[in-house]
Amino acid sequence: MAGEYELFVSDAVIRELNRGDYPNKEEVLALVSEIPQLQLFDDLDRIVEFYVANYVMPRTLAGDAAHLAYASYHNIEYLLTWNCNHLANANKRKHIRVINARLGFSTPEIVPPLQLFKERENPMIHSEILEEKYRIQAKLIAESTSIRDYLERAHREAQEVAKKYGFEIKYADLPGTKLAMSREEIDKAIEEARR
């Protein structure tokens, strides 16, 4: 299944990769340099600003807005991301679709990369960390009594796993940032988009 997709990157991805400090950076940059790059377009900044103004992303995450702008503008079928807060988030899908409809764009399916692989094709599925993730997730689902309980337990488990593997999870607090539209705003935007 993985071979059935054409891959593209944008200059926004390449800029992020160049700025980062992470293991195997040179190998990652070499790999990405072989992937065709989406063409830069004149309206990129305007579209990013529209996303920010309409609460698709907070201003501090304009890079993520650029990823969405590239994928939407170029009519890309899937946008792969690890950002499950602002992009690959089921609660944001309708909001993103409404905003893209206002812009006259279709909306890509926004998914984590592993979602496009069949298990047998993906060696990462069998990694120790992912096996632990699936075990913990099943345990949390079985033991949790509410969504709040699930989220609290998941937070504690994530901290423990991070500690076990030698890294730290930090949660950003973005005071004054409105991360989603209200139900009324979404319904109003849908009505406006239909006109």
N, C-alpha and C positions, 0 to 999 in steps of 0.2 A: 504494500500500500504506500509506503514512504516514497517509492520511486514514481508514483503517479502524479506528483506535484512538481510544478516549476517553482523555484525559489527566487526571490528578489530581496534586495536590501535597499535602504535609502541612505542618503548622506547623514540623516539624523542618527541612524543606527551606527554608522561608522564613526561619527563624532563621539557618541557615547562610549563606544569601545576604545577609542583612542584616549579618552579622558580617564577611564577607569584604571584602577591598580588591582590586578588580580592574577592568580597563577596562570601560566601558559598564555599570557597576553599575545606574544608574538605569533604563536601557532593559531590562535583565534583570529587575529588580524589577517594572517596569510590565508586561512580558510575563507573568510568573508570576502577577501579581495577577488576570489574566483567566482563569486556569485554576481549575476547581473544587477546593476544598480538602477533603481527607478529614476526617471528624469525629474530634476528639480523643476518646479513650476512657479509662475509669477504670483499666484494667489495663496501660496503656502502660509505666509505670515497672517494674512487676512483670515484664513480658515482657522488657524490656530487660535487667533484672538476671538473668533466667533465661538469656538468650543469653550474657551475660558470664560467668556462673557455669559455663556449659557450653562455654566456649571457642569460641563462634561468632565473637566479636570480643574483642579486648583491651579492658579498661576505658577506655583512652584513646580508643577509637573508639566510645563509646556512641552517638554521633550516627548512625553507620552501623547500629547495632543498632536504633535507633528507626526508621530507614527500613524495615528488614526487618519490624519489628513492625507498622508501619502497613500495609504491603502484605499481610502474612500475615493480620492481623486482619480487614482489609476484603476479603479474598479477591480481591486484584488479580492479574490474569493475568501481567503483566510488571512487574518492578521494573527501571527503567533506572538505570544507575550507571556511573561511570567507575572505580569502585573495583574493580580486578581482583585485589587481594590478598585481601580479606576477603569480598567479595560475588560479583562476576562471575568466579568462579574454579572451574573444573571440579573441582578437588581438594576444594572445600568443599561442593559440591552435596549429596552424600550426608549429610554431617554436618549441614547445615542442614535437610534433609528429616527426618532422625531427630529432631532437636530440635523441629521444628515438629510432628511426629507426636505427640511427648510432650505438646505443648500442645493437640493437637486441631486444628491448622491445616493447610491445604494450603500448599504452598510455591510462590511465584511463580517463573516463569522469570526468572532474574536475568541481564540482558544489558547490554552497552554500547548506548547509544542508536542508533548507526549500524547495528546488527545488524537493526533492524526496517525499514530502508529498502532498497528496490531501488536498485541503482547509478544507474539513469537518473533516479530521483527525487531523488537526493541530490547537490546541487552540491558538497558538501564532498569527495566521492569524487575529484573532479577537482582538488583543491587541490594546490599544489606540495608541501606537507609530506606529505600522504597518499600522493601518488605516490612520493615518496622512501621513505616507510615501507614500501610494498609492494615496491619494488625491493630495499631492504635486507633485508627479510624473506625474499624469494625467494633472495637471495644467501646469507644465513645458513643457510637450510635446505639449500641445495646444497653448501655448503662444510663444514658442521659434521660432526664424526665421532661425537659423543655428545651427550646432553642437557646435560651439564656444559659441553662445548665450546660448544654453541649459546648457553647462558645467559651464559657469559663473553664471547663475541663480541657478543651482543646488548647487554650492559652497556656495552662499549666503544663500540659504534656509537651507542647512545642518548646517551652523554656527548658524542660528536662532533657529533651532530645538534643537541643542545641548545645547544652552544657556537655552532654555525653560526647558529642562529636567536635567539641572545641570551638564553637562559635557562639555569638551572642545575637539574640533577636531584639531589635529596637523597634518600638512602635512610634511613629510620628504623630505628634499632636499638632494639628494645624488650626490654631484658634482663629475664629472668625471666618473660616472657610466653609462655604456651603457646598457639600459634595453631591447633592442630588436635588432634583426638583421635587416639589410636593406633588401629591396625587392630582390636586386641582390644576397645578401648573402644567403637568404632563397632559392631562385631558384637554386643557385649553390649547396647548401647542399642537396636539393632534387635530383638533378642530380647525385651527388656523392652517395647518398643513394641507388639510383636505380642500380648503377653499381655492 
